[in-house]
Amino acid sequence: MNTSNQPERFHALDATRAFALLLGVVFHAAWSYVPAPMGAPIVDASASRFFDWFFFTSHTFRMQLFFLIAGFFAHLVCHRRGFTAFARNRLMRIGVPLVVGWLILYPLVVGAFVAGGNVSGRNLTEIPLTAIFGLLYQKGAMFIPRSLGGMFGLAHLWFLYYLLWLYALVLGLRFLLTRSETVADRLRGWADGGVNRVMRSPVSIVLLAVGMGVFLWPMHGWFGVDTPLTSAVPSIPVLVFYGSFFVFGWFIHRQAHLLTNLVRHWRWQLALGLVLSIPLFGVFKGLRESEAGISMSGQYPKLQVGQITDWPMFLTRLQSASNPATAPAQLVNAWTHLKPGAQQRILKMTAEATLDQRAGVANTLGKLLAKPHLFQTNTIPPGSAPAPAEAQRVLLENRAKLERLFAGSLAGDPLKLGWYRPVKLAYSVGYGLVMWLLLFGTLGFFQARCSGHSPAWRYVADSSYWVYLAHLPLVAVLQIWMASWAWPGLIKFLFLNAVAFAILFASYHYCVRSTFIGRILNGRSHPLVAWPFIGSEKRTETASISSTHPVARMANPEKSVN
């Protein structure tokens, strides 16, 4: 389809992309207010079910929305500049921030989580931050895969890494298709027709939900899409999943006028998505808190706090290991490999231990499961680790033995439950329905409300990339600082966000927007002004997708970067 006459400034999608990124900041700010084992830096004293629901619901669609818009703008840049310029542009604006940002931010994120563990008691043996930074930088642990005993991780920058893979795949596929224009035209026609039908019919959401349900079915756990944080080897299911949204956005740009169809339905789509998210969250919460303990089952056979189904019984059994005369020998053997400080903390714990303290016990025991001969001998050679080919077998064997030792208080393999797969499929389809309702509803809302040029939204759109990249260490530190405050949860949450956004926007305005960093992130730098929006360039609206609907207005493409 010919897109040569289409304008190239999409104000509504700029605003939508900014919303998706800024929602990620609020999402992580809500993390510590979830009263459940979800891996936050620290669990706040004011955690509540509302934040649990918000955390769950925002996760259902925000990254999918981002990848769809990334695909849309990727096709825009390719069409406007050509594939060679597109590749250079993406390497500068995605590759450079990924590499530089990771080198700076990843140790800060790890340090913040370690600090949270020290404060909350999740680290049974307190870890000095100097030791962590020395391990990451001096000894290079951040560059070593975890399978080899290192501490490599992508943190919240994983989405940039996967975007680079998707860009590379697009360029590769484009190269192959140029070998046969007939095949290329046929595929483009098929894809254009499918996108046209989906965008014109609201009923298509049901079919999309079923399709996404099939994608989600093999994913680990019940929280939705796997988050690939700890490996440089891309997860094929995750790449295919987010790649489908990327490709969908790519083909929407070829028929950008179809975006106007979303305006008619956004109210009922957003409303229905939010309403359906409540029972979906109820199912998720029930499964997470059930005796099966399977909300994060993708980590099996690793041990997680959510898999401890009866904490008082589990703790009593573990504490008994300190008495070799009465405890099973295998349990005593495992106990002897705990550090003395960890042993003392466990012995002082009670049935009222906090979630973070329980997580510390699970994490500590979980690390032992990777050791061969854990339950057979009192002496494991220092640094002992199974060969990579045997690691999974060792984990499975040790986990099975641990379950027998803690019979009745520790969940087993969820895949052995007869109902797991059919229930997971039905749940995944429901999850997909909520996902698409909220995604289309959000797109439609911004098409309806933010179609014209706005200096404020343009500024927010420019700043959102930096704000998201830089936010996680700051948000984690604020969560730790405020965790024990005796304020109402909502007040603390709003205050945390106000402080975080004030610092992040100020750092963007005075340290990024007018510097070479802003040129890398946004494709251009801006003159420094005293306050945001003052001196913002005014652009003349010169084109529209549809001359009859204000939602379609676009601005001068000469200033468009992405």
N, C-alpha and C positions, 0 to 999 in steps of 0.2 A: 504494500500500500504506500502511496506517495505521501510523505510527510514534509515535503519541502516548503509548503506554504504555511506550516504551523508556526505560531509564535513560540518564543523560547523563554519566557518568564512566567512561571506558574506560581503566583503568590500564595494561593491556597495550599499547594503542596509544600512550598517553603515553610509555611506555618505548621502544617501537619508534621513534617519532619522534625521541626523544632519541638513540637509537642511530644513526639515519641521519645526524643532524647531527654528532654526535661522530665518527662514522666519517669524515666529511668533513675533520675536523681531522687525523686520522691519515693519511688519503689524501694531503693536501697535505704532511704531514710526510715521507711516503715519496717525494715527488716528486723531491727532490734525490738520492735514492739509486738512481734509475733510470739504468742505464748506457747511455742511448740519448737521441737528440734529441727530448725531450718538452717543452721550454720551461720548465724549472725555473729558479728564481732563480740557482742555481749547481749544478753537478754535483759531488757529494761524492766525495772520494778513496776512500771505502769502498763505492761503489755496487756492487750485485750483482743477479743474476738473480732472487733471491727477491723483492726489493722491486719489481722490474719486474713480476713475476707478481701480487704483491699490489696494486700500483697499477692494473694492467689489470683484475683481477677485481673489485675494489671499485667500479670505475667502471661495471661492467656493470649494477648494480642500485640503488645507493644513492640517486640522485636520483629514479629511478622510484618507489622506495619512499616517499620523502618526498612526492612529488606525489600518490600514491594516498592517503596519510594526510591530506594537506591537503584533498583532496576529501571524504574521510569527515567531517572536522571542520567543513568548510564547510557541508555539509548539516545537521550537528548544530546549528550556530549559527543557520542559516536557519530550521530547524524550531522551534527554541526561542524565537528572538527576533523572527523576521520579517525580510523582506528589507531594509527600511529600516534597522533596527538592525544588520543584518549588514553593510551597506555602510559604515556609520559605524565599526563595529568593525574591519573590514578596513583602512579608510583609516588608522585610528589605529595599528593593530598591524603593518601591512605597509607602508603608504605612507609614514608618518613615519620609521620606521627606514631605509627605502630612501633617502629624500632626505637626511636628516641623516647617515646612515651613509656614503652615497656622498661627500658633501662633505668628510667627515673622512678616511675610510678610503682612498678611491681614490688621492689623492696619496701617502699613506703606502705603499700597495702599489707604485705606480710607483717611488717613491723606493727601496724595498727592492730591486726588480728592477734598477734602475739601479746601486745599490751592489753587487749581486751581479755584474753585468756588469763593473764597474770592477775588482773583486777578482779575478775569474776570467780576465780578459783578453777576455771576450766583447765588451766595448766596445773596439774597436780604437783609438778616440780617447776617452780618459777623460772622462766627463761630470760636472761638478760638481753636487752635489745642490742647491746654492742656485740654480743655473740652472734645474734641473728644476722646483723648487717655484715659482720666479718665472714660468716659462713656464705652468705649470698654473693658478696663482692670479692673478698680476698681469696676464698677457696673456690669461687666460681660455681657454687651449688645451684644458682639460678639458671645456669646453662646446661645442667646435667639432667637428663630425663629421670622421672621418679622411679621408673622401673629399674634404674641403675643406682638408686639410693640418693638421687639429687632432689632439688626443690623446684624444678622448672614448672612454670604455670603462666597462663595468659591473663589471669585476673579478668577484669571487665573489658579488656581490650580484645577479647577473643573475636568479637564481631568484625573488627578490622581485618584480622587474619583470614576469616572466612570470606570476607568481601574480596580480598585479593585472589583467593582461589576461584571465586565465581567470575571475577574479571578475566582471569587466565583461561578458564574454561570457555567463556564467551568468545574470547579472541581465537582460541583454538578451533572452536566449532565454526566460527565465521570463516576461518582459513579453509577448513574442509569443505564448507558449503560453496565457496567460490569455485571449487573444482567442477561443480555441476549446478548450473543455474536452474535447470529444470527441477531438480530435487529441491533446491533452495526455495524456488517460487511455490512449489507444492506445499512444503512445510510451513512457509509463511502464510499461505492462504488458509491452511488448516488451522493454524494458531490464531490468525486474525478472526476467523469465523467463530472459533470457540470463545475467545475473549468477548467478541461482540454479543454473543448469546448470553454469556454470564452477566455482562454489565447491563443488559437491557431487561433481564428477568429477575425479579427479587426471589422467585422460587428456586433459582439456581443455588441459593445459599444451602439448601438442603443437600443437593448433590455435592457441593463443595465440602460440606460437613462430613459426609460419608467418606469422601476421598481423603480428607485430612485425618479422619478416624483410622483409616487403614495405615496411614503414615505413622500416626502416634501409637498405634497398638504395640509395636515391638519396642517402643521407647522404655527406658528404665523408670520405674516408679510411677507415681500418679500426679506429679506436679506439672506435667506437660512435657515440653520439649527438653531433651537433655541439654545441659550447658557444658560445652566442651572446654574446660578450663585448664586441664593438666597435661595435655599432650600436644606436641607439634604435629603428630600424625592426624590429619583431619578425620573426623568421624563421618563415614559415608552417609549414614541415615540423617545426621544433622545437616550435612552439606546438601543432600537431596531435598530435605524438608525446606530449609530456608532458600535454597536455589529455586524451588517451585514458585515462591513468592517473588523472588527477584525476576524470574522469567515472565511471570504474570505482569509485573510492573513494566518490564521492557516492552511487552506487546501492547499494554495500555497506551504508552506514549505514541505508538503508531496510529492510534485512533483516539487521540486525547479528547475529542468531542464527547466521547462516551462518559466522561467524568460528570457531565451534567445530569446523567440519569440517577446519580447517587443522591442528588439534592431532594428528590421527591420522597425518599424513603428513610432518611437518616433518623427522624424522630422515633418511629416505631422500631427501627433496628437497634438503636442505642437503648431504648427502654426495654425491649424484649431481651436483649443481651444481658443487661444488668439484672433483670428479674430472673432469668434462667441461671445466672451465675450463682444465685443464692442456693438453690438445691444442689447444683453441681459442687459448690464448696462444701455443702453439708455431707455429700457422699465422700468427698475427699477427706474431710475432717474425721468422719466416722471410720474410714479405713485406716487413717493414720493412727487413730487412738484405739483401734481394735486390738484384740489379743494377738492377731497375726502380725501387728507391727510392720506393715508393708508399705507405708507411704513413700519411703525412700529405698524401696527394695532393689533398685538398680545397683546399689552398692554391695549387695550380697555377693560373696561371703564375708566382706568386711563388716566390722561391727559398728553400729551406730546407736546413739542413745534412744532413738525411736523404736528400736527393736527390743529394748528391755521392757517387757510387758508387765512385770511385777517388780517394781523397784525395791520395796522392803525385803521381799524374799531374795532377790538377787544380791542385795547388799549384805544381808545376813550370811548368805552362803559364801560370799567373797571374803568377808571379815573372818569367817571361821578358818580360812586358809592360813592365818597367822599362827594357828595351833597345830603343829604337825602330828600331835598325838591323836587328834580326833578327825581331822579333815582328810579327804581322799588324797592319795599321794600325787596324782596327776595335778590336782588343784594346787597343792603345796609347791610342786615343781614350777608351775606358772607364777605363783606368788613370789618365789625367790628371785625372779628376773625383773621384778619391779624395783625401782630405785627406793632407797629407804625413806626419802621425803614423801614419795607417792604412797608408800605403805602407811605412813603416819597419818596422812590426810584421809585416806580411805577409812582407817580405823576410827577417826574422829567424826565421820559422817553419820547422819541420822536419816530416818525415813523422810524427813522434811528437807532434805538437801535440795538446793536450787537446780534448775534445769542445766545451767552451765556446769555445776559441779558433777552432775550425773554424766553430762557429755564428756567431762574430763576423764571419768572412769572408763567410759566406752572407748574414747580415743586411745587411752593408754593401753588397755587390753587389746584393742584392735591392732596396734602396732606390733604386739607380740605374735599375732596370728601368722605373720609372714615368716617367722623363724622356724626352720626345720627342727624336728625333734624336741619341740617345746615341751611336750608332755611326757617325754621318755627319759630325760636326764636332767640333773641339776646343773649341768655345765654346758653352756652353748658358747663355742669359740667367739671372741669379740669380732664384730663385723660379719658374723655368719649370715649368709643369705642364700636362698636357693637359686639355681640357674634359672634364667628367664623362662625357659621351657617348662620348668617344674613349679614355678611360683604359684600358678592357679591351683595346681593339685595340692600343694602344701596348705594354701589358704582354705581350701575345701575340707581337707582332712582335719585341720586344727579347729575350724569352725564347728564341724560336726562333733568333735570331742568336747568343745566348750558348751555346746547345747546340751549334751548329756550331763555334764557337770552341773549345769544350772537348769536342770529340767523343771519346766513349769514357769519359768520367769524369763526365758529368752526365745524370741521367735525363730522359726526355721526358714527354710527356703520357700518363698511364696510360690514359686513356679510349681511346687509339688501339690499345691492346693487345687482341687478339682475345678473349683469355680473361678480361678484366677483369670484364665484367658478369655472366656466368654464375657465375664463382667468387665474386664479391662477393655474389650472391644466396644461394648455398649457405652461405657464411660468415655472412651476416646471419641466416639461419634458425637456425644453430647458436648464434650470439650471443643470439638471442631465447630459445632454449631454456635456456641458462645463466641468462639474466636472470630468467625466470619461476621457475625452480627455486630460485634464491637468494632471490628476493623472497617467494615463498610460504613457503619454508622458514624465513626470518627471521620473517615474521608468525606462523607456527605456533609457533616457538620461544618468542616472547614471550607468545603466548596461553597456552602451557603453563606457563611459568615465572614470569610476572610479572602474574598475573591479579588479585591482591589489592592492597590499599593498602599501600604501603611508603613511609615517610618519606624514605628514601634515594633511591629511584627518583623520587619526586615532586620532590625537590629537584633531582636531575639533570635531570629533564624541564623544570623551570622555568628552570634555568641554561643549558640547551643552546642556546637561541636566541641569547643574548648571546655565549656562548663561540664559536659559529660565526661570528657577525657580526664579532667582534673578532680572530679568530685569525690571519688570513693575514699581516698585516705582522709580527706577532711571530714566527710560524713561519719566515718568510723570513729575518728577522734572525738567528735562532738557526741556521738552515741555513748562512748565510754565515759566522757566527762559528766553527762547528764543522767546516766543510768540509775543512780540511787536517789535522785531528787524526788521529793515527796509532792510532786505536782500532778495534776490530772494528766492522763496520757495524751489527750488531744492538745492541751496547751503546750506540753513539752514537745510534741511532734511538730506543731506549727512554729514554735520558737526555734527548734532545730533547723527546720527548712528555711526560716527567715534569715538566720545567721549564715547558713551555708550558701544560700543564693546571693546574699549581700556580698560575701567575700568572693565568691566565684565570678559574679558579674563585675565587681570592682577590679579583680585581677585581669579579666578580659579587657575591660575598657582602658586601663592604664598600662597594662604590661603586654597585651597581645594585639589589640585591634590595629594599632598604628606601627607595629613592628614587623620584622621578617617572619615572626611566628604567625601573625595574622595573614601574611601573604601566602604562607604554606597551607594553612588550614582553610582559608576562604578564597584563595586565588588572587587576592589583592589586599593591600593595606589601606587604611583610611586616615585622613588627617586627624590629629589628636584635638579633641574639643573638651571643654570643661565638664560637660554633662552629656549623657546619652541623648540621642535624637537631635541635639542642637547641631546644625550644620549638615544634617543628613541630606543626601542628594535627593532631589525630587525628579521623578521620572514621569514622562507622559505616557499614558496608556495608549498604545498605538494599534493594538490588535485584539481580537477576541476569537474564541473557538466558535461561539455562537453569537450572532449579532442581536439576538432577542433575549438573552439571559445574562444578567450581570455577573453570575458566577463564573462565566467563561473569560472575563477580562484578563489580559496579560499586559506586561509592560515591555519597554524597549529592550530587545534582546542584546543590544550592544554591551550592556553591563552584566549580562548573565554569565555566571561562572559554573554554577551547579544548582 
